[in-house]
Amino acid sequence: MALSNKDFGALEDLIDQKIEEKAETTLATKEDISHLPTKEEFYDQSDKLMRELKETREEVTTLSGLQGQVHDHEERIERVEKKLNIAVSV
């Protein structure tokens, strides 16, 4: 059985209707995205976060270097206290 032009028209209408229904449920509307930041706001916030991350990493690097110095000082103080017979109160 061959399809008539009327059948093709009905199929087109049905397909168009299904596409519109699907689009209504999947596409974001302006209202849906109104609470999102603008591109500039997003990039500004990202820049602030990256700057803070960089500063934190630099601080960690600095502090890790000082940790070794503190440990060295602690050992030296203990040796001096032992040599001078100084009682350590903890």
N, C-alpha and C positions, 0 to 999 in steps of 0.2 A: 504494500500500500504506500503510495507516494504522498508526501506532504504538500498541501496547497499553500498558496501565498498567505491565506488567512491563518493557517497553522504556524507558519514562520513568524507572522506578525504577533501572534499570541505568545510564541516562545520568546521573542524579543522583549515583549512587555513583561513577561514573567522574570526574565533574566535581569532586566533593568530594575524591577521592583526588588529583587533579592539583593542586587548590588547596593541599592540605596539603603535598604534595611541594614546590611552589613556595615556600610560606611557610617551610619548613624551610631552604631554601637562601638566602633573601633577608632574612629577619628577623633582627635582632641579638638575641642572648641576653644574659642578665645576665653570663655568663662573658665574652662578647665585649666588653662595655663596662666590665668591672670595672677595667681599667687606666686608664680616662679619669678626669679630675679631676671633683670635684663642682662644682656651679654656684658655690658660694661660693669654692672654690679657684680656679676659672677667673676669676671677677671680681676676686679679690685679685691674681692674677698680671697681669691686664689693667691694673688700677689702677697697679701698680708700673711696668709698661712705659710707660704713658701719662705718669706722673710723670717717668720718666727721659727720655722723648722731649721733654717740655716743658723740662726743665732743660738738655738738650743744645741745643735751639733757642735758649733764652735765652743760653746760653754763646756760641753761634755769632754771635748778634746783637751781643753785647758785644765779642767779638773782632774782628768785622768793623769795628766803629766804631774800635777801637784801631789797626787796620791803617792806616787813613787818617792817624791821628796819628803813627804811626811813620814813615810815608812823608814826612810834612811835616817831622818832626824830622831825618830823614836829609838832606833837601834843605837845610835850614837849616845843619846841621853842615858839609856840603860847601861851602856858600857862606862860612861863617866860616873854615874851613880854607884856602880859596883866598884869601880876603881877608888872612889873617894869614900866608900863605905857609908853612903847616904841611904837612910831608911826611906823606902817608898811607901807612902800611904795612898791606898787606892780606894 
